[in-house]
Amino acid sequence: MKNYPIELRDDLNHTLVKAIHDYGIINVPVLAAQITARHDDLCTADAERLILGFAELYNAPLEFDRSACDWRTRAPVGRDNKGLLLEIVRSEFGRAA
C-alpha cells in the first residue's frame, strides 16, 4: 500500500467532514476532482479510492454524479435536517423511489 503524505490525509478528512456537514452526502467524483486539483501528484482513481475509504469510516451516504449539477445547487442541510434521505431517493418525477 502506498504511503500518502499527512497533508493529503488531513485534506481528505477535512473535505469529507465538510461535505457531510454541509450536504449530508459524499459526491465521490466531485470531491475526487477537488482533491486532485489541490494535490498534483495524485491521480483521480487514487483520490476516488481514498475518498471511498474515508467515507466508509464515517459511514456516509455516497453519490456518484460526475455532472454534479444538482449537488452544487443543493442547499446545505446542517444539523436540523429532517428528511434528507427521503430527498435523496426521490425520483425525477417527485415521488419517493
C-alpha positions, 0 to 999 in steps of 0.5 A: 500500500502506498504511503500518502503524505499527512497533508493529503490525509488531513485534506481528505478528512477535512473535505469529507467532514465538510461535505457531510456537514454541509450536504449530508452526502459524499459526491465521490467524483466531485470531491475526487476532482477537488482533491486532485486539483489541490494535490498534483501528484495524485491521480483521480482513481487514487483520490476516488479510492481514498475518498471511498475509504474515508467515507466508509469510516464515517459511514456516509451516504455516497453519490456518484454524479460526475455532472454534479449539477444538482449537488452544487445547487443543493442547499446545505442541510446542517444539523436540523435536517429532517428528511434528507434521505427521503430527498435523496431517493426521490425520483425525477418525477417527485415521488419517493423511489 
